[in-house]
């Protein structure tokens, strides 16, 4: 599996967990470009080396806890 894992989907119909997995990528730029070109309302990009979400959309899946962007990046 590559370093950056992308998750995303529709705001009101998140599938949850790995069902929202969109792909794995070698670079953050690759993952971000994929997410921005996908047809979906939200995305999270997870860095598997530092074990943190390193980028996310301003839209979050419906009924999920709000996460401050400053706590993520």
Buried (B, 14 or more C-beta within 10 A) or exposed (E): EEBBBBBBBBBEEBEEEEEBBBBBBEEBEBBBEBBEEBEBBBBBBBBEEEEEBBBBBEEBBEEEEEEEEEEEE
